[in-house]
Amino acid sequence: DLLVLKLKNERKTALTKWTLGAHGYFGNSEGERNRENAGAEVSYRHDLEGRYYYAAEARYYYDGMADLDYQATALLSLGYDLVKSDDTLLAVEAGPAYITEKKGGEQKDFVAARLAVAVDHLINERVLLWERVEYLPALNDTDFYLALAEVGVESSLADWLRFRTAAQLRYDSAPAEDKETADLFMTASLVAVY
């Protein structure tokens, strides 16, 4: 059994974009819990002259299977659109991040660097391919870092209905005791658009 709930709202103007989102994944396999995580995020992007932009983001993440009570992240980035056309967007971002978390019963916080790459490619008017990769190494301990990646395809079935498949990888170089460093999760879902 798997219950997936994902909500996302975007507002765009000529120069700005606001995104607000929340998700939850809860599942059982053969009577045992095998998925229990949830999160929320809010982000803001403001385009500058040319292809430059700046972005700010706040995230909250919980993962019961990884013994992560919470992980809150604040990000500030300067970005550049390497490719910006009607059907393709390739952007890179860099900036500082502040992360506070309670994992395995221990609370810690640290400053990290953030490097990110985002790709959106419209294969045709009905099919979108996207990819996101993010690397967050702690500045005070180079052995600790987070790596997040997502790749997916979304196909339009109707004006209001889409079919989406995605693979997400979350890698924590210092997980809670007796927990895995990597979590790979793949989904196939129907998406209602309003």
N, CA and C atoms as a LAMMPS dump frame, in Angstrom:
ITEM: TIMESTEP
0
ITEM: NUMBER OF ATOMS
582
ITEM: BOX BOUNDS ff ff ff
-5.0000000000000000e+02 5.0000000000000000e+02
-5.0000000000000000e+02 5.0000000000000000e+02
-5.0000000000000000e+02 5.0000000000000000e+02
ITEM: ATOMS id mol type element x y z
1 1 1 N 0.847 -1.179 0
2 1 2 C 0 0 0
3 1 3 C 0.889 1.238 0
4 2 1 N 0.506 2.218 -0.778
5 2 2 C 1.246 3.474 -0.809
6 2 3 C 0.276 4.616 -1.017
7 3 1 N 0.344 5.602 -0.137
8 3 2 C -0.452 6.816 -0.268
9 3 3 C 0.5 7.957 -0.577
10 4 1 N 0.265 8.633 -1.698
11 4 2 C 1.083 9.769 -2.108
12 4 3 C 0.179 10.978 -2.221
13 5 1 N 0.554 12.044 -1.543
14 5 2 C -0.188 13.297 -1.638
15 5 3 C 0.81 14.393 -1.937
16 6 1 N 0.565 15.122 -3.028
17 6 2 C 1.47 16.191 -3.414
18 6 3 C 0.638 17.357 -3.927
19 7 1 N 0.863 18.525 -3.341
20 7 2 C 0.164 19.737 -3.74
21 7 3 C 1.194 20.789 -4.107
22 8 1 N 0.917 21.549 -5.179
23 8 2 C 1.856 22.584 -5.605
24 8 3 C 1.076 23.733 -6.223
25 9 1 N 1.478 24.949 -5.864
26 9 2 C 0.847 26.137 -6.407
27 9 3 C 1.943 27.088 -6.873
28 10 1 N 1.8 27.618 -8.088
29 10 2 C 2.774 28.562 -8.633
30 10 3 C 2.071 29.83 -9.071
31 11 1 N 2.735 30.952 -8.843
32 11 2 C 2.249 32.248 -9.318
33 11 3 C 3.389 32.94 -10.033
34 12 1 N 3.147 33.374 -11.272
35 12 2 C 4.195 34 -12.074
36 12 3 C 3.765 35.382 -12.544
37 13 1 N 4.748 36.269 -12.598
38 13 2 C 4.584 37.548 -13.275
39 13 3 C 5.715 37.636 -14.296
40 14 1 N 5.897 38.784 -14.917
41 14 2 C 6.941 38.918 -15.923
42 14 3 C 8.331 38.681 -15.339
43 15 1 N 8.557 39.09 -14.077
44 15 2 C 9.89 38.991 -13.48
45 15 3 C 9.975 38.079 -12.267
46 16 1 N 8.854 37.643 -11.714
47 16 2 C 8.905 36.869 -10.466
48 16 3 C 8.134 35.557 -10.585
49 17 1 N 8.495 34.637 -9.684
50 17 2 C 7.778 33.37 -9.602
51 17 3 C 7.761 32.928 -8.142
52 18 1 N 6.573 32.674 -7.608
53 18 2 C 6.383 32.132 -6.259
54 18 3 C 5.928 30.69 -6.387
55 19 1 N 6.47 29.807 -5.57
56 19 2 C 6.04 28.417 -5.544
57 19 3 C 5.798 28.004 -4.096
58 20 1 N 4.687 27.349 -3.866
59 20 2 C 4.338 26.821 -2.555
60 20 3 C 3.957 25.361 -2.749
61 21 1 N 4.577 24.461 -1.964
62 21 2 C 4.293 23.045 -2.161
63 21 3 C 4.34 22.256 -0.871
64 22 1 N 3.692 21.097 -0.893
65 22 2 C 3.715 20.161 0.236
66 22 3 C 3.563 18.758 -0.324
67 23 1 N 4.151 17.784 0.374
68 23 2 C 4.021 16.398 -0.064
69 23 3 C 4.058 15.466 1.133
70 24 1 N 3.517 14.275 0.932
71 24 2 C 3.575 13.231 1.936
72 24 3 C 3.534 11.878 1.255
73 25 1 N 4.391 10.965 1.709
74 25 2 C 4.439 9.599 1.191
75 25 3 C 4.349 8.655 2.375
76 26 1 N 3.35 7.786 2.375
77 26 2 C 3.161 6.84 3.468
78 26 3 C 2.835 5.479 2.865
79 27 1 N 3.637 4.445 3.211
80 27 2 C 3.419 3.142 2.603
81 27 3 C 3.749 1.988 3.519
82 28 1 N 3.175 0.845 3.192
83 28 2 C 3.41 -0.412 3.906
84 28 3 C 3.666 -1.507 2.892
85 29 1 N 4.541 -2.441 3.258
86 29 2 C 4.796 -3.608 2.439
87 29 3 C 4.805 -4.833 3.343
88 30 1 N 3.936 -5.792 3.05
89 30 2 C 3.805 -7.018 3.834
90 30 3 C 3.598 -6.71 5.321
91 31 1 N 2.76 -5.72 5.593
92 31 2 C 2.404 -5.38 6.965
93 31 3 C 3.405 -4.516 7.706
94 32 1 N 4.503 -4.131 7.069
95 32 2 C 5.501 -3.286 7.718
96 32 3 C 5.604 -1.95 7.021
97 33 1 N 5.77 -0.888 7.815
98 33 2 C 5.914 0.454 7.259
99 33 3 C 7.229 0.534 6.492
100 34 1 N 7.177 0.989 5.231
101 34 2 C 8.392 1.119 4.44
102 34 3 C 8.576 2.517 3.848
103 35 1 N 7.632 3.405 4.094
104 35 2 C 7.747 4.78 3.605
105 35 3 C 6.95 5.675 4.53
106 36 1 N 7.599 6.719 5.053
107 36 2 C 6.918 7.677 5.929
108 36 3 C 7.714 8.967 5.917
109 37 1 N 7.399 9.827 4.939
110 37 2 C 8.053 11.131 4.918
111 37 3 C 7.103 12.192 4.401
112 38 1 N 7.407 13.409 4.762
113 38 2 C 6.573 14.54 4.37
114 38 3 C 7.443 15.782 4.334
115 39 1 N 6.979 16.768 3.61
116 39 2 C 7.747 18.002 3.521
117 39 3 C 6.903 19.14 2.999
118 40 1 N 7.466 20.334 3.108
119 40 2 C 6.826 21.541 2.594
120 40 3 C 7.92 22.491 2.151
121 41 1 N 7.589 23.349 1.199
122 41 2 C 8.567 24.323 0.724
123 41 3 C 7.868 25.557 0.185
124 42 1 N 8.588 26.671 0.28
125 42 2 C 8.151 27.916 -0.342
126 42 3 C 9.388 28.507 -1.017
127 43 1 N 9.228 28.978 -2.259
128 43 2 C 10.367 29.533 -2.978
129 43 3 C 9.948 30.785 -3.744
130 44 1 N 10.953 31.63 -3.968
131 44 2 C 10.754 32.881 -4.694
132 44 3 C 11.907 33.061 -5.668
133 45 1 N 11.585 33.434 -6.887
134 45 2 C 12.606 33.719 -7.902
135 45 3 C 12.312 35.079 -8.514
136 46 1 N 13.38 35.88 -8.669
137 46 2 C 13.234 37.196 -9.293
138 46 3 C 14.279 37.329 -10.391
139 47 1 N 13.815 37.541 -11.619
140 47 2 C 14.724 37.681 -12.757
141 47 3 C 15.376 39.059 -12.734
142 48 1 N 16.68 39.063 -12.99
143 48 2 C 17.451 40.298 -13.101
144 48 3 C 17.696 40.58 -14.577
145 49 1 N 18.519 41.545 -14.853
146 49 2 C 18.809 41.881 -16.238
147 49 3 C 19.541 40.727 -16.924
148 50 1 N 19.214 40.473 -18.167
149 50 2 C 19.836 39.379 -18.905
150 50 3 C 19.298 38.044 -18.422
151 51 1 N 20.185 37.088 -18.225
152 51 2 C 19.78 35.741 -17.832
153 51 3 C 19.998 35.464 -16.353
154 52 1 N 20.436 36.45 -15.596
155 52 2 C 20.674 36.255 -14.165
156 52 3 C 19.38 36.364 -13.365
157 53 1 N 19.342 35.699 -12.222
158 53 2 C 18.22 35.807 -11.296
159 53 3 C 18.711 35.489 -9.89
160 54 1 N 17.918 35.876 -8.907
161 54 2 C 18.215 35.42 -7.552
162 54 3 C 16.994 34.668 -7.036
163 55 1 N 17.25 33.769 -6.092
164 55 2 C 16.176 32.926 -5.57
165 55 3 C 16.359 32.748 -4.074
166 56 1 N 15.253 32.619 -3.371
167 56 2 C 15.24 32.318 -1.938
168 56 3 C 14.256 31.183 -1.726
169 57 1 N 14.586 30.305 -0.777
170 57 2 C 13.734 29.134 -0.554
171 57 3 C 13.827 28.692 0.897
172 58 1 N 12.715 28.212 1.423
173 58 2 C 12.679 27.603 2.756
174 58 3 C 12.01 26.243 2.609
175 59 1 N 12.592 25.216 3.273
176 59 2 C 12.073 23.853 3.169
177 59 3 C 11.983 23.222 4.555
178 60 1 N 11.03 22.319 4.67
179 60 2 C 10.897 21.497 5.876
180 60 3 C 10.732 20.053 5.412
181 61 1 N 11.453 19.121 6.071
182 61 2 C 11.39 17.723 5.653
183 61 3 C 11.392 16.826 6.892
184 62 1 N 10.578 15.77 6.847
185 62 2 C 10.487 14.767 7.913
186 62 3 C 10.569 13.388 7.268
187 63 1 N 11.325 12.473 7.883
188 63 2 C 11.408 11.106 7.369
189 63 3 C 11.481 10.134 8.547
190 64 1 N 10.356 9.485 8.852
191 64 2 C 10.286 8.553 9.972
192 64 3 C 11.144 7.325 9.781
193 65 1 N 11.298 6.857 8.534
194 65 2 C 12.101 5.667 8.277
195 65 3 C 13.596 5.945 8.44
196 66 1 N 14.021 7.181 8.219
197 66 2 C 15.436 7.556 8.355
198 66 3 C 15.742 8.118 9.744
199 67 1 N 14.762 8.062 10.679
200 67 2 C 14.921 8.6 12.028
201 67 3 C 15.28 10.089 11.986
202 68 1 N 14.654 10.802 11.041
203 68 2 C 14.85 12.239 10.888
204 68 3 C 13.586 12.935 11.369
205 69 1 N 13.647 13.496 12.597
206 69 2 C 12.479 14.183 13.158
207 69 3 C 12.136 15.43 12.352
208 70 1 N 13.165 16.166 11.931
209 70 2 C 12.949 17.323 11.062
210 70 3 C 14.272 17.741 10.445
211 71 1 N 14.147 18.383 9.306
212 71 2 C 15.279 19.039 8.663
213 71 3 C 14.729 20.301 8.015
214 72 1 N 15.141 21.441 8.522
215 72 2 C 14.698 22.728 7.982
216 72 3 C 15.874 23.376 7.268
217 73 1 N 15.625 23.865 6.07
218 73 2 C 16.685 24.424 5.239
219 73 3 C 16.252 25.781 4.708
220 74 1 N 17.149 26.762 4.799
221 74 2 C 16.939 28.08 4.202
222 74 3 C 18.028 28.3 3.167
223 75 1 N 17.642 28.73 1.969
224 75 2 C 18.571 28.873 0.848
225 75 3 C 18.477 30.263 0.237
226 76 1 N 19.606 30.762 -0.205
227 76 2 C 19.666 32.001 -0.972
228 76 3 C 20.623 31.746 -2.121
229 77 1 N 20.192 31.969 -3.355
230 77 2 C 21.005 31.594 -4.509
231 77 3 C 21.033 32.684 -5.557
232 78 1 N 22.145 32.723 -6.269
233 78 2 C 22.258 33.493 -7.491
234 78 3 C 22.246 32.482 -8.624
235 79 1 N 21.409 32.715 -9.619
236 79 2 C 21.273 31.759 -10.702
237 79 3 C 21.527 32.373 -12.056
238 80 1 N 21.768 31.495 -13.018
239 80 2 C 21.986 31.927 -14.395
240 80 3 C 21.339 30.912 -15.328
241 81 1 N 20.517 31.4 -16.259
242 81 2 C 19.871 30.551 -17.253
243 81 3 C 20.837 30.343 -18.422
244 82 1 N 21.5 29.19 -18.458
245 82 2 C 22.426 28.887 -19.552
246 82 3 C 21.689 28.768 -20.873
247 83 1 N 20.512 28.13 -20.831
248 83 2 C 19.652 28.006 -22.008
249 83 3 C 18.257 28.441 -21.582
250 84 1 N 17.669 29.344 -22.332
251 84 2 C 16.313 29.813 -22.019
252 84 3 C 15.587 30.04 -23.338
253 85 1 N 14.804 29.03 -23.736
254 85 2 C 14.042 29.118 -24.975
255 85 3 C 12.609 28.684 -24.702
256 86 1 N 11.79 28.678 -25.743
257 86 2 C 10.387 28.302 -25.569
258 86 3 C 10.234 26.854 -25.11
259 87 1 N 11.18 25.968 -25.487
260 87 2 C 11.025 24.559 -25.142
261 87 3 C 12.095 24.013 -24.192
262 88 1 N 13.117 24.806 -23.841
263 88 2 C 14.188 24.307 -22.982
264 88 3 C 14.653 25.37 -21.998
265 89 1 N 14.832 24.938 -20.756
266 89 2 C 15.431 25.784 -19.725
267 89 3 C 16.524 24.972 -19.04
268 90 1 N 17.742 25.52 -19.018
269 90 2 C 18.873 24.929 -18.306
270 90 3 C 19.443 26.019 -17.415
271 91 1 N 19.336 25.825 -16.11
272 91 2 C 19.756 26.857 -15.154
273 91 3 C 20.722 26.263 -14.142
274 92 1 N 21.672 27.09 -13.695
275 92 2 C 22.593 26.72 -12.618
276 92 3 C 22.437 27.738 -11.5
277 93 1 N 22.578 27.266 -10.256
278 93 2 C 22.448 28.127 -9.087
279 93 3 C 23.558 27.828 -8.092
280 94 1 N 23.978 28.854 -7.356
281 94 2 C 24.966 28.675 -6.293
282 94 3 C 24.667 29.697 -5.204
283 95 1 N 24.959 29.296 -3.965
284 95 2 C 24.746 30.211 -2.852
285 95 3 C 24.854 29.501 -1.518
286 96 1 N 24.615 30.232 -0.434
287 96 2 C 24.691 29.636 0.9
288 96 3 C 23.376 28.972 1.303
289 97 1 N 23.504 28.056 2.26
290 97 2 C 22.329 27.391 2.837
291 97 3 C 22.553 27.242 4.341
292 98 1 N 21.476 27.333 5.082
293 98 2 C 21.521 27.075 6.522
294 98 3 C 20.601 25.899 6.793
295 99 1 N 21.118 24.857 7.467
296 99 2 C 20.354 23.639 7.717
297 99 3 C 20.344 23.36 9.214
298 100 1 N 19.162 23.12 9.75
299 100 2 C 19.032 22.662 11.132
300 100 3 C 18.199 21.383 11.106
301 101 1 N 18.627 20.395 11.899
302 101 2 C 17.952 19.108 11.845
303 101 3 C 18.05 18.382 13.181
304 102 1 N 17.114 17.444 13.372
305 102 2 C 17.17 16.519 14.493
306 102 3 C 17.098 15.127 13.898
307 103 1 N 18.225 14.407 14.003
308 103 2 C 18.364 13.112 13.353
309 103 3 C 18.952 12.131 14.363
310 104 1 N 18.299 10.977 14.527
311 104 2 C 18.786 9.991 15.484
312 104 3 C 18.822 10.511 16.906
313 105 1 N 17.908 11.437 17.229
314 105 2 C 17.842 12.007 18.569
315 105 3 C 18.818 13.144 18.822
316 106 1 N 19.665 13.457 17.851
317 106 2 C 20.648 14.526 18.011
318 106 3 C 20.27 15.718 17.147
319 107 1 N 20.336 16.904 17.75
320 107 2 C 20.036 18.133 17.03
321 107 3 C 21.344 18.796 16.62
322 108 1 N 21.403 19.28 15.378
323 108 2 C 22.568 20.041 14.938
324 108 3 C 22.142 21.02 13.865
325 109 1 N 22.967 22.033 13.695
326 109 2 C 22.736 22.995 12.625
327 109 3 C 24.084 23.398 12.049
328 110 1 N 24.061 23.8 10.782
329 110 2 C 25.307 24.126 10.103
330 110 3 C 25.019 24.967 8.86
331 111 1 N 26.076 25.617 8.398
332 111 2 C 26.025 26.386 7.158
333 111 3 C 26.622 25.517 6.059
334 112 1 N 26.009 25.549 4.9
335 112 2 C 26.472 24.745 3.773
336 112 3 C 26.543 25.617 2.527
337 113 1 N 27.294 25.156 1.556
338 113 2 C 27.247 25.739 0.222
339 113 3 C 26.163 24.995 -0.546
340 114 1 N 25.674 25.6 -1.609
341 114 2 C 24.662 24.928 -2.434
342 114 3 C 24.992 25.138 -3.901
343 115 1 N 25.051 24.037 -4.634
344 115 2 C 25.212 24.051 -6.074
345 115 3 C 24.053 23.266 -6.657
346 116 1 N 23.4 23.818 -7.674
347 116 2 C 22.219 23.156 -8.226
348 116 3 C 22.155 23.346 -9.736
349 117 1 N 21.578 22.352 -10.395
350 117 2 C 21.327 22.396 -11.835
351 117 3 C 19.879 21.979 -12.053
352 118 1 N 19.174 22.718 -12.903
353 118 2 C 17.781 22.395 -13.222
354 118 3 C 17.6 22.408 -14.738
355 119 1 N 16.888 21.402 -15.245
356 119 2 C 16.598 21.302 -16.675
357 119 3 C 15.117 21.027 -16.853
358 120 1 N 14.478 21.785 -17.724
359 120 2 C 13.113 21.514 -18.188
360 120 3 C 13.176 21.489 -19.71
361 121 1 N 12.688 20.414 -20.315
362 121 2 C 12.691 20.337 -21.774
363 121 3 C 11.337 19.832 -22.254
364 122 1 N 10.688 20.638 -23.066
365 122 2 C 9.403 20.291 -23.659
366 122 3 C 9.694 19.494 -24.933
367 123 1 N 9.495 18.171 -24.871
368 123 2 C 9.785 17.312 -26.021
369 123 3 C 8.827 17.635 -27.164
370 124 1 N 7.569 17.783 -26.842
371 124 2 C 6.569 18.307 -27.771
372 124 3 C 5.519 19.012 -26.924
373 125 1 N 4.428 19.441 -27.51
374 125 2 C 3.453 20.222 -26.738
375 125 3 C 2.756 19.413 -25.638
376 126 1 N 2.969 18.099 -25.611
377 126 2 C 2.3 17.258 -24.619
378 126 3 C 3.236 16.583 -23.618
379 127 1 N 4.546 16.577 -23.865
380 127 2 C 5.482 15.818 -23.023
381 127 3 C 6.599 16.718 -22.497
382 128 1 N 6.751 16.744 -21.17
383 128 2 C 7.784 17.533 -20.49
384 128 3 C 8.758 16.588 -19.791
385 129 1 N 10.039 16.824 -19.988
386 129 2 C 11.102 16.1 -19.291
387 129 3 C 11.78 17.087 -18.351
388 130 1 N 12.014 16.688 -17.095
389 130 2 C 12.701 17.578 -16.165
390 130 3 C 13.732 16.819 -15.355
391 131 1 N 14.682 17.587 -14.828
392 131 2 C 15.75 17.038 -13.997
393 131 3 C 16.202 18.119 -13.027
394 132 1 N 16.455 17.717 -11.789
395 132 2 C 16.968 18.614 -10.748
396 132 3 C 18.074 17.877 -10.003
397 133 1 N 19.211 18.517 -9.823
398 133 2 C 20.319 17.967 -9.044
399 133 3 C 20.809 19.059 -8.112
400 134 1 N 21.041 18.692 -6.863
401 134 2 C 21.438 19.668 -5.851
402 134 3 C 22.485 19.033 -4.93
403 135 1 N 23.541 19.789 -4.623
404 135 2 C 24.618 19.31 -3.768
405 135 3 C 24.832 20.347 -2.674
406 136 1 N 24.762 19.903 -1.405
407 136 2 C 24.89 20.81 -0.262
408 136 3 C 25.97 20.287 0.698
409 137 1 N 27.232 20.674 0.505
410 137 2 C 28.282 20.261 1.442
411 137 3 C 28.361 21.223 2.629
412 138 1 N 28.499 20.67 3.834
413 138 2 C 28.671 21.5 5.03
414 138 3 C 30.006 22.227 4.948
415 139 1 N 30.046 23.491 5.352
416 139 2 C 31.279 24.258 5.279
417 139 3 C 32.241 23.936 6.417
418 140 1 N 31.722 23.474 7.553
419 140 2 C 32.586 23.192 8.705
420 140 3 C 33.044 21.73 8.766
421 141 1 N 32.514 20.863 7.899
422 141 2 C 32.883 19.444 7.912
423 141 3 C 32.685 18.889 6.511
424 142 1 N 33.772 18.748 5.773
425 142 2 C 33.664 18.34 4.371
426 142 3 C 33.211 16.892 4.201
427 143 1 N 33.201 16.107 5.29
428 143 2 C 32.701 14.732 5.2
429 143 3 C 31.176 14.676 5.182
430 144 1 N 30.511 15.785 5.565
431 144 2 C 29.057 15.783 5.616
432 144 3 C 28.487 16.572 4.446
433 145 1 N 27.566 15.94 3.726
434 145 2 C 26.891 16.621 2.624
435 145 3 C 25.563 15.935 2.335
436 146 1 N 24.692 16.675 1.692
437 146 2 C 23.429 16.159 1.175
438 146 3 C 23.466 16.256 -0.343
439 147 1 N 22.897 15.276 -1.011
440 147 2 C 22.746 15.314 -2.463
441 147 3 C 21.304 14.928 -2.774
442 148 1 N 20.648 15.732 -3.562
443 148 2 C 19.252 15.507 -3.933
444 148 3 C 19.161 15.498 -5.447
445 149 1 N 18.419 14.559 -6.006
446 149 2 C 18.26 14.489 -7.449
447 149 3 C 16.859 13.993 -7.781
448 150 1 N 16.346 14.494 -8.881
449 150 2 C 15.04 14.054 -9.366
450 150 3 C 15.04 14.136 -10.881
451 151 1 N 14.497 13.116 -11.52
452 151 2 C 14.302 13.118 -12.964
453 151 3 C 12.898 12.595 -13.229
454 152 1 N 12.231 13.186 -14.206
455 152 2 C 10.864 12.75 -14.461
456 152 3 C 10.366 13.145 -15.836
457 153 1 N 9.258 12.526 -16.203
458 153 2 C 8.568 12.806 -17.464
459 153 3 C 7.101 13.006 -17.142
460 154 1 N 6.516 14.037 -17.75
461 154 2 C 5.09 14.316 -17.554
462 154 3 C 4.419 14.436 -18.911
463 155 1 N 3.336 13.689 -19.095
464 155 2 C 2.603 13.694 -20.359
465 155 3 C 1.207 14.248 -20.133
466 156 1 N 0.782 15.142 -20.992
467 156 2 C -0.542 15.736 -20.897
468 156 3 C -1.578 14.809 -21.534
469 157 1 N -2.565 14.385 -20.73
470 157 2 C -3.642 13.537 -21.229
471 157 3 C -4.861 14.364 -21.626
472 158 1 N -5.04 15.483 -20.948
473 158 2 C -6.122 16.429 -21.222
474 158 3 C -5.667 17.782 -20.688
475 159 1 N -6.461 18.811 -20.892
476 159 2 C -6.087 20.14 -20.387
477 159 3 C -5.898 20.14 -18.875
478 160 1 N -6.596 19.299 -18.166
479 160 2 C -6.571 19.302 -16.709
480 160 3 C -5.931 18.051 -16.099
481 161 1 N -5.481 17.086 -16.945
482 161 2 C -4.979 15.818 -16.424
483 161 3 C -3.652 15.442 -17.082
484 162 1 N -2.688 15.044 -16.234
485 162 2 C -1.368 14.646 -16.72
486 162 3 C -0.939 13.328 -16.073
487 163 1 N -0.1 12.588 -16.785
488 163 2 C 0.5 11.374 -16.253
489 163 3 C 1.968 11.664 -15.992
490 164 1 N 2.438 11.361 -14.781
491 164 2 C 3.799 11.7 -14.379
492 164 3 C 4.526 10.478 -13.843
493 165 1 N 5.754 10.275 -14.284
494 165 2 C 6.647 9.278 -13.703
495 165 3 C 7.906 10.011 -13.256
496 166 1 N 8.427 9.646 -12.094
497 166 2 C 9.599 10.335 -11.562
498 166 3 C 10.42 9.393 -10.695
499 167 1 N 11.714 9.655 -10.65
500 167 2 C 12.628 8.958 -9.751
501 167 3 C 13.335 10.017 -8.915
502 168 1 N 13.35 9.814 -7.592
503 168 2 C 13.975 10.759 -6.669
504 168 3 C 15.052 10.035 -5.873
505 169 1 N 16.185 10.686 -5.72
506 169 2 C 17.275 10.163 -4.907
507 169 3 C 17.621 11.201 -3.852
508 170 1 N 17.678 10.753 -2.612
509 170 2 C 18.08 11.601 -1.485
510 170 3 C 19.251 10.899 -0.815
511 171 1 N 20.418 11.55 -0.795
512 171 2 C 21.624 10.952 -0.234
513 171 3 C 22.124 11.817 0.923
514 172 1 N 22.306 11.191 2.08
515 172 2 C 22.804 11.855 3.285
516 172 3 C 24.095 11.139 3.689
517 173 1 N 25.222 11.813 3.624
518 173 2 C 26.501 11.162 3.904
519 173 3 C 26.668 10.779 5.371
520 174 1 N 25.84 11.356 6.251
521 174 2 C 25.92 11.041 7.686
522 174 3 C 24.518 10.754 8.215
523 175 1 N 23.952 9.581 7.876
524 175 2 C 22.59 9.276 8.327
525 175 3 C 22.555 8.94 9.813
526 176 1 N 21.35 8.8 10.35
527 176 2 C 21.196 8.34 11.729
528 176 3 C 21.767 6.933 11.844
529 177 1 N 22.108 6.542 13.053
530 177 2 C 22.737 5.245 13.283
531 177 3 C 21.866 4.108 12.75
532 178 1 N 22.492 3.174 12.046
533 178 2 C 21.841 1.998 11.462
534 178 3 C 20.849 2.339 10.354
535 179 1 N 20.977 3.51 9.749
536 179 2 C 20.105 3.89 8.644
537 179 3 C 20.916 3.993 7.36
538 180 1 N 20.249 3.838 6.236
539 180 2 C 20.908 3.884 4.932
540 180 3 C 21.282 5.322 4.563
541 181 1 N 22.348 5.455 3.767
542 181 2 C 22.751 6.781 3.301
543 181 3 C 21.871 7.252 2.138
544 182 1 N 21.377 6.328 1.326
545 182 2 C 20.632 6.706 0.125
546 182 3 C 19.191 6.203 0.189
547 183 1 N 18.289 7.007 -0.355
548 183 2 C 16.885 6.633 -0.468
549 183 3 C 16.448 6.93 -1.893
550 184 1 N 16.175 5.885 -2.657
551 184 2 C 15.711 6.016 -4.033
552 184 3 C 14.237 5.669 -4.067
553 185 1 N 13.445 6.55 -4.683
554 185 2 C 11.994 6.389 -4.684
555 185 3 C 11.468 6.69 -6.077
556 186 1 N 10.674 5.788 -6.632
557 186 2 C 10.109 5.99 -7.96
558 186 3 C 8.586 5.975 -7.873
559 187 1 N 7.96 6.88 -8.628
560 187 2 C 6.499 6.976 -8.601
561 187 3 C 5.955 7.104 -10.025
562 188 1 N 4.716 6.689 -10.151
563 188 2 C 3.912 6.926 -11.35
564 188 3 C 2.571 7.431 -10.846
565 189 1 N 2.107 8.546 -11.366
566 189 2 C 0.898 9.141 -10.793
567 189 3 C 0.112 9.925 -11.847
568 190 1 N -1.147 10.148 -11.526
569 190 2 C -1.997 11.053 -12.301
570 190 3 C -2.016 12.392 -11.567
571 191 1 N -1.892 13.474 -12.332
572 191 2 C -1.811 14.82 -11.768
573 191 3 C -2.967 15.64 -12.309
574 192 1 N -3.763 16.185 -11.403
575 192 2 C -4.845 17.085 -11.774
576 192 3 C -4.335 18.525 -11.737
577 193 1 N -4.597 19.293 -12.773
578 193 2 C -4.126 20.671 -12.885
579 193 3 C -5.333 21.592 -12.911
580 194 1 N -5.287 22.612 -12.088
581 194 2 C -6.402 23.584 -12.09
582 194 3 C -5.878 24.977 -12.337
